[in-house]
Amino acid sequence: MSAGIELRKAVERVGRLSRDDRMSKNLEVVRDQSLSDLVRARDQIDAAIAELLQVDSAVTDIQQVSADSPRPFKKTDTESLDEITGAVENMASFAYMAVRPGHVEHDDALRMATRARLAWQRLDRRLTEIVTPRRSSRSQ
């Protein structure tokens, strides 16, 4: 499992770099150079963990509607995103209030946490797609 040891060392190095004072001074440059690589690495690590735990994501691939197609919702895009954001905040609070550490069998907790991370990755990718056009339009 030398890959695991190498990965741990690399993650520890990234952690040290992120706490370095120079990082905050050069945040935009570092973000532009490294963020997509870190996100890809995180996604690959989570996928490997899910494979090791034999966890299938409960999130299925949903056909995305094009920007010019009619929406099947009465709410605006902004209202829908605000509702999604509120739901995520509520779920985070619920996790703290409803589930006590040490009261879920370890393997079950690990599997469920991995499923939640996979679902979060999918949501995170979509949020990135939503935000990206704004970032690129600012630079034009």
Secondary structure, 3 states (H helix, E strand, C coil): CHHHHHHHHHHHHHHHHHHCHHHHHCHHHHHHHHHHHHHHHHHHHHHHHHHHHCCCCCCCCCCCCCCCCCCCCCCCHHHHHHHHHHHHHHHHHHHHHHCCCCCCCHHHHHHHHHHHHHHHHHHHHHHHHHHHHHHHHHCC
